[in-house]
Amino acid sequence: MQSTELTPKQQTVELLRQAESVLIVTGREPNIDQVASAYALQTILTRLGKRTHTVITDPLPGSIKNLIDTSKISSTLDGARDFIVSLDLTNVEVDKLKYDIEEGRLNITITPAAGNFTADTTRFDYGAYQFDLVVVLGVHKLIQIDKLLEQNPTLFDGLHLINFDYHRVNENYGSVNLVDTAATSVSEMLIGTLESLGQGMIDGDIATALLAGIMSATNRFTTSATSAKAMTVAAQLMSGGARQQEIVRELYSGASSAPAPVKKPEAPKTVAEAIDSEALEQLKAAAAAMQKDTSNEHILQPGMSFNPSATSAPQQ
């Protein structure tokens, strides 16, 4: 009898399909792979009608900003929960409530049937965050998640958390742990999930982001972790409109693929240039001493040795 238990990938796809509001986060000091995959996932989920919030509190890698639209990536949770105006109705009965927007301001008009409101009976507050799913991209342990969690310790409470990663040391901290240690990057892993959510949704912009993530994680396919699958996926992304030359220009314009030529030392023009300064001084001192003694010929005989540091002629 076959098991009906869903695989982590199937669970991930089902949770994403059922979710209405998704929070996407990465790790502290995120890399290009994490940011690129966050952009791709947010874009697809938004097209599927989901409310999505990608929050990255640390600065984004500068080179990614010209490849993807980072305007939807926030550094705070602003806009992720309701702003509540609370009025005390103990001595007031409400007749009508309406609102209008005028000159950039939201005007809320409350018409009382009896009594009236005062500033003392009015309170402002924030509601709970409305997320029903959290996706963490490329983070192998809980403590490395964006400091957003440190600032809001109860943020993930009661929510499904998808731990989406490829590191071998992943701590499996999620309610669903989609960890593929054979993958080279989150971007490579994400492609299969996105295709399961809807065929034909990876356009040129998303393909470019994902290819940038793979190229960055593999250092242009030069690391030992680069696999045949990664190369195949990259080729598919290029066929799907990924702008490979643009990625190379933005990510590697200052890098050189060829090693710097090794400069050969120049041959010394004189003997003095061929020896170190200390030995040269010793030789000069010995020569000066030999010049002072003009009564003897300084010829080395068998069994004699020459000591450059000596200041007198060798003894017979």
MIKOL-838940 format. One record per residue (C-alpha): residue in one letter; x, y, z; residue number from 0. Coordinates in pm, 1 decimal, decimal comma. Each point is the difference from the previous one (the first is absolute). Layout:
<r->A; xx->X; yy->Y; zz->Z; k->NUM> .
...
END
This chain:
<r->M; xx->0,0; yy->0,0; zz->0,0; k->0> .
<r->Q; xx->149,7; yy->334,3; zz->-106,4; k->1> .
<r->S; xx->61,4; yy->276,1; zz->251,7; k->2> .
<r->T; xx->-213,7; yy->311,4; zz->-38,3; k->3> .
<r->E; xx->245,8; yy->217,5; zz->194,2; k->4> .
<r->L; xx->102,4; yy->306,2; zz->-197,0; k->5> .
<r->T; xx->363,3; yy->74,9; zz->-73,1; k->6> .
<r->P; xx->150,2; yy->328,8; zz->125,8; k->7> .
<r->K; xx->-26,9; yy->142,8; zz->-350,9; k->8> .
<r->Q; xx->-366,7; yy->-99,1; zz->-28,3; k->9> .
<r->Q; xx->-71,3; yy->146,5; zz->343,7; k->10> .
<r->T; xx->174,5; yy->321,6; zz->-101,6; k->11> .
<r->V; xx->-204,2; yy->33,7; zz->-318,4; k->12> .
<r->E; xx->-327,9; yy->-69,2; zz->182,2; k->13> .
<r->L; xx->72,7; yy->250,7; zz->276,2; k->14> .
<r->L; xx->88,5; yy->267,4; zz->-255,4; k->15> .
<r->R; xx->-320,0; yy->-68,6; zz->-192,9; k->16> .
<r->Q; xx->-218,4; yy->20,0; zz->309,6; k->17> .
<r->A; xx->166,1; yy->306,0; zz->153,9; k->18> .
<r->E; xx->-155,6; yy->343,8; zz->-31,6; k->19> .
<r->S; xx->276,9; yy->209,1; zz->156,7; k->20> .
<r->V; xx->363,6; yy->-113,1; zz->-15,7; k->21> .
<r->L; xx->303,5; yy->142,1; zz->178,2; k->22> .
<r->I; xx->331,3; yy->-64,8; zz->-178,9; k->23> .
<r->V; xx->328,4; yy->46,5; zz->186,1; k->24> .
<r->T; xx->365,8; yy->-87,6; zz->-51,2; k->25> .
<r->G; xx->305,3; yy->-4,9; zz->223,7; k->26> .
<r->R; xx->208,0; yy->275,5; zz->148,8; k->27> .
<r->E; xx->217,5; yy->177,0; zz->-255,6; k->28> .
<r->P; xx->-174,7; yy->-178,8; zz->-286,4; k->29> .
<r->N; xx->187,2; yy->-105,5; zz->-310,5; k->30> .
<r->I; xx->-103,6; yy->39,8; zz->-362,6; k->31> .
<r->D; xx->-149,6; yy->-350,0; zz->-14,9; k->32> .
<r->Q; xx->-230,8; yy->68,3; zz->295,3; k->33> .
<r->V; xx->-115,8; yy->339,9; zz->-125,5; k->34> .
<r->A; xx->-52,4; yy->-125,7; zz->-356,0; k->35> .
<r->S; xx->-208,8; yy->-296,7; zz->114,4; k->36> .
<r->A; xx->-203,9; yy->220,3; zz->236,8; k->37> .
<r->Y; xx->-81,3; yy->231,6; zz->-291,0; k->38> .
<r->A; xx->-97,3; yy->-292,2; zz->-224,2; k->39> .
<r->L; xx->-224,8; yy->-162,3; zz->261,6; k->40> .
<r->Q; xx->-169,1; yy->327,7; zz->94,2; k->41> .
<r->T; xx->-67,7; yy->86,0; zz->-364,8; k->42> .
<r->I; xx->-160,6; yy->-337,7; zz->-76,2; k->43> .
<r->L; xx->-212,2; yy->-0,5; zz->317,6; k->44> .
<r->T; xx->-120,8; yy->353,0; zz->-71,5; k->45> .
<r->R; xx->-108,1; yy->-107,8; zz->-348,3; k->46> .
<r->L; xx->-194,1; yy->-283,0; zz->161,5; k->47> .
<r->G; xx->-195,7; yy->254,3; zz->204,7; k->48> .
<r->K; xx->183,8; yy->-45,1; zz->330,0; k->49> .
<r->R; xx->90,3; yy->281,1; zz->234,9; k->50> .
<r->T; xx->377,0; yy->-19,3; zz->34,2; k->51> .
<r->H; xx->249,7; yy->181,0; zz->218,4; k->52> .
<r->T; xx->373,6; yy->-44,9; zz->-52,7; k->53> .
<r->V; xx->191,3; yy->153,9; zz->287,7; k->54> .
<r->I; xx->379,6; yy->29,6; zz->4,4; k->55> .
<r->T; xx->129,9; yy->231,8; zz->269,6; k->56> .
<r->D; xx->369,2; yy->-8,3; zz->-98,1; k->57> .
<r->P; xx->129,8; yy->182,9; zz->-309,8; k->58> .
<r->L; xx->-48,1; yy->-181,8; zz->-330,0; k->59> .
<r->P; xx->303,1; yy->-98,5; zz->-208,4; k->60> .
<r->G; xx->58,9; yy->304,2; zz->-219,0; k->61> .
<r->S; xx->57,4; yy->-196,6; zz->-320,1; k->62> .
<r->I; xx->-349,2; yy->-153,9; zz->6,8; k->63> .
<r->K; xx->-184,0; yy->331,1; zz->-8,4; k->64> .
<r->N; xx->50,0; yy->50,9; zz->-374,3; k->65> .
<r->L; xx->-119,1; yy->-352,6; zz->-81,4; k->66> .
<r->I; xx->-329,7; yy->-20,3; zz->188,4; k->67> .
<r->D; xx->-269,9; yy->236,7; zz->122,2; k->68> .
<r->T; xx->72,7; yy->30,5; zz->372,1; k->69> .
<r->S; xx->-273,5; yy->256,9; zz->64,1; k->70> .
<r->K; xx->-229,9; yy->-268,4; zz->142,5; k->71> .
<r->I; xx->261,9; yy->-118,5; zz->248,7; k->72> .
<r->S; xx->-47,8; yy->179,3; zz->329,9; k->73> .
<r->S; xx->237,2; yy->53,8; zz->290,6; k->74> .
<r->T; xx->-287,0; yy->14,5; zz->252,3; k->75> .
<r->L; xx->-337,9; yy->-156,5; zz->68,5; k->76> .
<r->D; xx->-179,6; yy->325,6; zz->-73,2; k->77> .
<r->G; xx->-323,5; yy->-64,5; zz->-183,8; k->78> .
<r->A; xx->-16,4; yy->-361,2; zz->113,1; k->79> .
<r->R; xx->-270,2; yy->54,4; zz->262,7; k->80> .
<r->D; xx->-311,2; yy->208,7; zz->52,4; k->81> .
<r->F; xx->-8,5; yy->346,3; zz->151,7; k->82> .
<r->I; xx->-296,6; yy->14,1; zz->236,3; k->83> .
<r->V; xx->-196,4; yy->306,5; zz->114,4; k->84> .
<r->S; xx->-193,3; yy->-92,5; zz->313,8; k->85> .
<r->L; xx->-283,8; yy->215,0; zz->139,8; k->86> .
<r->D; xx->-166,8; yy->-38,3; zz->337,7; k->87> .
<r->L; xx->-374,3; yy->-46,0; zz->-58,9; k->88> .
<r->T; xx->-104,5; yy->5,1; zz->367,2; k->89> .
<r->N; xx->-177,7; yy->335,1; zz->-30,8; k->90> .
<r->V; xx->-31,7; yy->26,9; zz->-377,8; k->91> .
<r->E; xx->-229,0; yy->-160,7; zz->-253,5; k->92> .
<r->V; xx->124,0; yy->-14,0; zz->-360,2; k->93> .
<r->D; xx->-230,3; yy->95,0; zz->-286,2; k->94> .
<r->K; xx->226,5; yy->0,4; zz->-306,9; k->95> .
<r->L; xx->361,2; yy->-71,6; zz->-92,0; k->96> .
<r->K; xx->174,5; yy->97,8; zz->-321,7; k->97> .
<r->Y; xx->343,7; yy->86,1; zz->-132,3; k->98> .
<r->D; xx->149,0; yy->189,1; zz->-291,0; k->99> .
<r->I; xx->348,8; yy->87,2; zz->-125,0; k->100> .
<r->E; xx->71,5; yy->365,9; zz->-61,5; k->101> .
<r->E; xx->335,3; yy->165,1; zz->-78,5; k->102> .
<r->G; xx->193,4; yy->-305,8; zz->111,7; k->103> .
<r->R; xx->-184,2; yy->-40,9; zz->327,0; k->104> .
<r->L; xx->-245,4; yy->-265,4; zz->114,4; k->105> .
<r->N; xx->-297,8; yy->161,9; zz->169,7; k->106> .
<r->I; xx->-220,6; yy->-222,7; zz->214,6; k->107> .
<r->T; xx->-335,5; yy->154,8; zz->80,7; k->108> .
<r->I; xx->-214,6; yy->-142,6; zz->282,7; k->109> .
<r->T; xx->-343,8; yy->146,2; zz->53,0; k->110> .
<r->P; xx->-134,2; yy->-67,6; zz->349,3; k->111> .
<r->A; xx->-372,4; yy->-58,1; zz->60,8; k->112> .
<r->A; xx->44,9; yy->101,0; zz->361,4; k->113> .
<r->G; xx->287,4; yy->137,3; zz->203,1; k->114> .
<r->N; xx->335,3; yy->91,0; zz->-151,0; k->115> .
<r->F; xx->362,4; yy->-116,5; zz->-22,2; k->116> .
<r->T; xx->295,9; yy->166,1; zz->165,0; k->117> .
<r->A; xx->375,1; yy->-46,5; zz->-28,4; k->118> .
<r->D; xx->-3,6; yy->-175,7; zz->338,2; k->119> .
<r->T; xx->-232,3; yy->-272,4; zz->-132,4; k->120> .
<r->T; xx->207,7; yy->-63,8; zz->-313,7; k->121> .
<r->R; xx->285,2; yy->-250,5; zz->-16,8; k->122> .
<r->F; xx->238,7; yy->-105,4; zz->-275,5; k->123> .
<r->D; xx->162,1; yy->-341,4; zz->-21,2; k->124> .
<r->Y; xx->137,9; yy->-266,7; zz->-234,6; k->125> .
<r->G; xx->-157,0; yy->-334,9; zz->-67,3; k->126> .
<r->A; xx->176,5; yy->-335,1; zz->-16,1; k->127> .
<r->Y; xx->208,3; yy->-89,2; zz->-301,7; k->128> .
<r->Q; xx->-218,0; yy->-171,0; zz->-256,2; k->129> .
<r->F; xx->247,5; yy->-257,6; zz->-133,0; k->130> .
<r->D; xx->-112,1; yy->-359,3; zz->-25,4; k->131> .
<r->L; xx->329,7; yy->-137,8; zz->-136,2; k->132> .
<r->V; xx->371,2; yy->77,8; zz->36,6; k->133> .
<r->V; xx->265,5; yy->-100,9; zz->-253,8; k->134> .
<r->V; xx->367,6; yy->17,1; zz->100,8; k->135> .
<r->L; xx->246,3; yy->-16,6; zz->-290,8; k->136> .
<r->G; xx->355,3; yy->-130,9; zz->25,7; k->137> .
<r->V; xx->46,6; yy->8,4; zz->379,5; k->138> .
<r->H; xx->141,1; yy->-312,5; zz->161,7; k->139> .
<r->K; xx->-78,8; yy->81,6; zz->362,9; k->140> .
<r->L; xx->-261,7; yy->200,8; zz->184,7; k->141> .
<r->I; xx->243,5; yy->241,9; zz->161,6; k->142> .
<r->Q; xx->118,9; yy->115,4; zz->-343,4; k->143> .
<r->I; xx->-345,6; yy->113,0; zz->-115,6; k->144> .
<r->D; xx->-33,9; yy->371,7; zz->-71,5; k->145> .
<r->K; xx->12,8; yy->207,4; zz->320,0; k->146> .
<r->L; xx->-365,4; yy->77,5; zz->-64,8; k->147> .
<r->L; xx->-71,3; yy->-311,2; zz->208,1; k->148> .
<r->E; xx->221,5; yy->121,9; zz->282,2; k->149> .
<r->Q; xx->-192,8; yy->328,6; zz->0,3; k->150> .
<r->N; xx->-335,8; yy->-184,7; zz->-4,3; k->151> .
<r->P; xx->54,4; yy->-328,8; zz->190,3; k->152> .
<r->T; xx->-362,9; yy->-115,1; zz->-31,5; k->153> .
<r->L; xx->-32,6; yy->83,7; zz->-370,2; k->154> .
<r->F; xx->0,5; yy->-363,4; zz->-116,6; k->155> .
<r->D; xx->-213,1; yy->-134,8; zz->284,7; k->156> .
<r->G; xx->-288,9; yy->-218,1; zz->-117,1; k->157> .
<r->L; xx->107,5; yy->17,0; zz->-366,5; k->158> .
<r->H; xx->121,9; yy->-262,4; zz->-242,9; k->159> .
<r->L; xx->364,8; yy->68,6; zz->-81,9; k->160> .
<r->I; xx->159,6; yy->-136,1; zz->-316,4; k->161> .
<r->N; xx->375,2; yy->-44,5; zz->42,4; k->162> .
<r->F; xx->125,7; yy->18,3; zz->-359,5; k->163> .
<r->D; xx->373,3; yy->-75,8; zz->-18,5; k->164> .
<r->Y; xx->283,0; yy->-205,0; zz->-151,7; k->165> .
<r->H; xx->267,4; yy->2,9; zz->274,6; k->166> .
<r->R; xx->105,3; yy->-338,8; zz->139,3; k->167> .
<r->V; xx->9,0; yy->137,2; zz->355,5; k->168> .
<r->N; xx->-360,7; yy->121,1; zz->-4,8; k->169> .
<r->E; xx->-164,8; yy->-37,8; zz->342,2; k->170> .
<r->N; xx->-348,4; yy->-85,9; zz->-136,1; k->171> .
<r->Y; xx->-166,5; yy->268,9; zz->210,2; k->172> .
<r->G; xx->-312,2; yy->37,8; zz->-214,9; k->173> .
<r->S; xx->-338,2; yy->-166,8; zz->12,9; k->174> .
<r->V; xx->89,0; yy->-97,1; zz->-358,7; k->175> .
<r->N; xx->367,1; yy->-47,7; zz->-84,6; k->176> .
<r->L; xx->65,4; yy->4,4; zz->-373,0; k->177> .
<r->V; xx->376,3; yy->-58,2; zz->9,2; k->178> .
<r->D; xx->178,4; yy->-125,1; zz->-311,8; k->179> .
<r->T; xx->370,7; yy->-46,5; zz->73,4; k->180> .
<r->A; xx->67,6; yy->-96,6; zz->-362,8; k->181> .
<r->A; xx->-101,7; yy->346,2; zz->-121,6; k->182> .
<r->T; xx->248,4; yy->280,4; zz->-56,1; k->183> .
<r->S; xx->-227,3; yy->281,7; zz->112,0; k->184> .
<r->V; xx->-345,6; yy->104,4; zz->113,4; k->185> .
<r->S; xx->-62,7; yy->140,0; zz->-348,0; k->186> .
<r->E; xx->60,1; yy->-341,3; zz->-155,5; k->187> .
<r->M; xx->-235,1; yy->-166,8; zz->250,8; k->188> .
<r->L; xx->-273,1; yy->258,4; zz->-40,6; k->189> .
<r->I; xx->-55,6; yy->-59,6; zz->-370,9; k->190> .
<r->G; xx->-174,8; yy->-333,4; zz->51,2; k->191> .
<r->T; xx->-228,7; yy->148,1; zz->266,3; k->192> .
<r->L; xx->-92,9; yy->297,4; zz->-218,4; k->193> .
<r->E; xx->-79,7; yy->-226,7; zz->-293,4; k->194> .
<r->S; xx->-223,7; yy->-209,5; zz->225,1; k->195> .
<r->L; xx->-192,8; yy->313,2; zz->97,5; k->196> .
<r->G; xx->-74,2; yy->85,5; zz->-362,1; k->197> .
<r->Q; xx->144,8; yy->-80,0; zz->-339,7; k->198> .
<r->G; xx->139,3; yy->280,6; zz->-211,5; k->199> .
<r->M; xx->28,8; yy->252,4; zz->284,6; k->200> .
<r->I; xx->379,0; yy->37,9; zz->-14,0; k->201> .
<r->D; xx->53,8; yy->293,2; zz->-234,6; k->202> .
<r->G; xx->323,7; yy->170,8; zz->-103,2; k->203> .
<r->D; xx->30,2; yy->208,6; zz->317,5; k->204> .
<r->I; xx->-48,2; yy->-296,6; zz->232,4; k->205> .
<r->A; xx->230,6; yy->-216,5; zz->-212,1; k->206> .
<r->T; xx->266,9; yy->269,7; zz->18,6; k->207> .
<r->A; xx->-30,9; yy->20,3; zz->378,5; k->208> .
<r->L; xx->24,1; yy->-376,9; zz->44,8; k->209> .
<r->L; xx->294,3; yy->-32,9; zz->-238,6; k->210> .
<r->A; xx->178,7; yy->278,8; zz->188,9; k->211> .
<r->G; xx->-57,6; yy->-192,9; zz->322,5; k->212> .
<r->I; xx->144,9; yy->-320,5; zz->-144,6; k->213> .
<r->M; xx->297,7; yy->173,4; zz->-160,8; k->214> .
<r->S; xx->79,0; yy->185,4; zz->320,6; k->215> .
<r->A; xx->-26,5; yy->-311,4; zz->219,0; k->216> .
<r->T; xx->225,4; yy->-201,9; zz->-232,0; k->217> .
<r->N; xx->238,8; yy->286,8; zz->-84,3; k->218> .
<r->R; xx->-89,2; yy->-28,7; zz->-368,6; k->219> .
<r->F; xx->-17,2; yy->-381,3; zz->15,2; k->220> .
<r->T; xx->358,7; yy->-38,2; zz->123,6; k->221> .
<r->T; xx->-54,9; yy->-142,4; zz->350,3; k->222> .
<r->S; xx->26,1; yy->-370,9; zz->71,4; k->223> .
<r->A; xx->-370,7; yy->-4,4; zz->91,5; k->224> .
<r->T; xx->-101,2; yy->89,4; zz->-357,2; k->225> .
<r->S; xx->-206,8; yy->-288,2; zz->-133,7; k->226> .
<r->A; xx->-128,9; yy->-112,6; zz->-337,3; k->227> .
<r->K; xx->-348,7; yy->90,7; zz->120,2; k->228> .
<r->A; xx->108,1; yy->356,0; zz->78,1; k->229> .
<r->M; xx->142,1; yy->35,6; zz->-350,4; k->230> .
<r->T; xx->-318,8; yy->-142,7; zz->-153,0; k->231> .
<r->V; xx->-221,1; yy->228,9; zz->204,7; k->232> .
<r->A; xx->214,7; yy->297,8; zz->-100,4; k->233> .
<r->A; xx->-38,9; yy->-90,1; zz->-366,0; k->234> .
<r->Q; xx->-377,3; yy->-25,8; zz->44,8; k->235> .
<r->L; xx->-11,5; yy->341,7; zz->166,0; k->236> .
<r->M; xx->195,8; yy->151,6; zz->-287,4; k->237> .
<r->S; xx->-243,4; yy->-158,7; zz->-244,3; k->238> .
<r->G; xx->-277,5; yy->154,2; zz->208,8; k->239> .
<r->G; xx->136,7; yy->350,8; zz->-39,3; k->240> .
<r->A; xx->265,6; yy->34,8; zz->270,0; k->241> .
<r->R; xx->235,4; yy->283,4; zz->-90,7; k->242> .
<r->Q; xx->332,6; yy->-169,8; zz->61,9; k->243> .
<r->Q; xx->219,4; yy->277,2; zz->-140,3; k->244> .
<r->E; xx->-174,9; yy->254,4; zz->219,5; k->245> .
<r->I; xx->68,5; yy->-218,9; zz->304,3; k->246> .
<r->V; xx->368,6; yy->-25,6; zz->-88,8; k->247> .
<r->R; xx->22,5; yy->375,3; zz->-47,5; k->248> .
<r->E; xx->-169,4; yy->84,2; zz->329,8; k->249> .
<r->L; xx->152,1; yy->-268,7; zz->221,1; k->250> .
<r->Y; xx->345,4; yy->-38,9; zz->-146,4; k->251> .
<r->S; xx->86,8; yy->320,4; zz->-183,9; k->252> .
<r->G; xx->285,8; yy->62,0; zz->243,1; k->253> .
<r->A; xx->125,5; yy->-356,4; zz->6,1; k->254> .
<r->S; xx->241,2; yy->-168,0; zz->-237,9; k->255> .
<r->S; xx->-40,5; yy->-364,2; zz->-88,5; k->256> .
<r->A; xx->369,0; yy->-35,4; zz->-96,1; k->257> .
<r->P; xx->266,8; yy->-5,8; zz->271,5; k->258> .
<r->A; xx->235,8; yy->294,6; zz->11,8; k->259> .
<r->P; xx->324,0; yy->-70,8; zz->-189,0; k->260> .
<r->V; xx->297,5; yy->-85,8; zz->217,1; k->261> .
<r->K; xx->270,4; yy->262,5; zz->-36,3; k->262> .
<r->K; xx->339,6; yy->-155,3; zz->-56,7; k->263> .
<r->P; xx->282,9; yy->151,2; zz->204,2; k->264> .
<r->E; xx->246,2; yy->196,8; zz->-208,2; k->265> .
<r->A; xx->355,0; yy->-132,3; zz->-23,6; k->266> .
<r->P; xx->245,1; yy->208,1; zz->205,1; k->267> .
<r->K; xx->213,4; yy->238,7; zz->-203,3; k->268> .
<r->T; xx->299,7; yy->-24,6; zz->237,2; k->269> .
<r->V; xx->130,6; yy->-245,9; zz->256,3; k->270> .
<r->A; xx->-87,9; yy->249,0; zz->272,2; k->271> .
<r->E; xx->-367,0; yy->-22,5; zz->-97,2; k->272> .
<r->A; xx->8,7; yy->-379,4; zz->22,6; k->273> .
<r->I; xx->88,2; yy->-24,1; zz->371,6; k->274> .
<r->D; xx->-164,3; yy->138,3; zz->308,6; k->275> .
<r->S; xx->115,6; yy->324,9; zz->159,0; k->276> .
<r->E; xx->149,1; yy->-157,5; zz->314,3; k->277> .
<r->A; xx->226,3; yy->-234,5; zz->-197,0; k->278> .
<r->L; xx->96,8; yy->287,7; zz->-226,9; k->279> .
<r->E; xx->113,3; yy->211,9; zz->295,4; k->280> .
<r->Q; xx->206,5; yy->-290,4; zz->132,0; k->281> .
<r->L; xx->174,3; yy->-36,4; zz->-334,1; k->282> .
<r->K; xx->73,7; yy->371,5; zz->-14,7; k->283> .
<r->A; xx->152,5; yy->-7,8; zz->348,8; k->284> .
<r->A; xx->219,9; yy->-295,7; zz->-90,5; k->285> .
<r->A; xx->114,0; yy->170,1; zz->-319,9; k->286> .
<r->A; xx->90,3; yy->316,4; zz->188,8; k->287> .
<r->A; xx->204,0; yy->-196,4; zz->251,2; k->288> .
<r->M; xx->185,5; yy->-180,1; zz->-276,6; k->289> .
<r->Q; xx->84,0; yy->329,2; zz->-169,4; k->290> .
<r->K; xx->165,9; yy->132,9; zz->320,5; k->291> .
<r->D; xx->242,5; yy->-289,4; zz->14,3; k->292> .
<r->T; xx->222,4; yy->47,7; zz->-306,5; k->293> .
<r->S; xx->294,7; yy->-204,2; zz->135,2; k->294> .
<r->N; xx->-162,7; yy->-339,9; zz->-56,9; k->295> .
<r->E; xx->-175,9; yy->-156,1; zz->-294,4; k->296> .
<r->H; xx->-338,2; yy->-133,1; zz->93,3; k->297> .
<r->I; xx->-15,0; yy->-315,6; zz->-199,1; k->298> .
<r->L; xx->-201,4; yy->-292,1; zz->130,1; k->299> .
<r->Q; xx->215,8; yy->-307,7; zz->41,9; k->300> .
<r->P; xx->-135,2; yy->-354,3; zz->32,3; k->301> .
<r->G; xx->-156,3; yy->-51,6; zz->341,2; k->302> .
<r->M; xx->-66,1; yy->371,3; zz->53,5; k->303> .
<r->S; xx->-352,7; yy->147,5; zz->23,3; k->304> .
<r->F; xx->-133,4; yy->341,0; zz->-82,6; k->305> .
<r->N; xx->-205,2; yy->177,2; zz->270,3; k->306> .
<r->P; xx->-161,2; yy->315,9; zz->-138,6; k->307> .
<r->S; xx->-43,0; yy->137,4; zz->350,3; k->308> .
<r->A; xx->369,4; yy->-15,9; zz->83,2; k->309> .
<r->T; xx->176,3; yy->335,4; zz->28,7; k->310> .
<r->S; xx->354,8; yy->-139,1; zz->-32,3; k->311> .
<r->A; xx->181,5; yy->-237,2; zz->-231,8; k->312> .
<r->P; xx->-36,0; yy->-373,5; zz->68,5; k->313> .
<r->Q; xx->276,2; yy->-154,3; zz->208,7; k->314> .
<r->Q; xx->250,7; yy->-246,5; zz->-148,8; k->315> .
END
